[in-house]
Amino acid sequence: MEEMSDKELVTVTIDRYTSLQRIKKANGETVNEELDYQIKTLMAMLASMGVNVEDLTL
């Protein structure tokens, strides 16, 4: 099994984050605690990788 480079890991994490952002936006005003939690954890991961998520938030 091949390990991901740091750049690949950041790219995959950004893709996951933006996918969840699109789902949240599509849900409108519906509250989904699990979705919100997953978004928060990805935000923390991206911040630890030095990625500014404010530019990625819908």
Sequence and secondary structure as in RCSB ss.txt:
>XXXX:A:sequence
MEEMSDKELVTVTIDRYTSLQRIKKANGETVNEELDYQIKTLMAMLASMGVNVEDLTL
>XXXX:A:secstr
     HHHHHHHHHHHHHHHHHHHHHTTT   HHHHHHHHHHHHHHHHTT  GGGT  
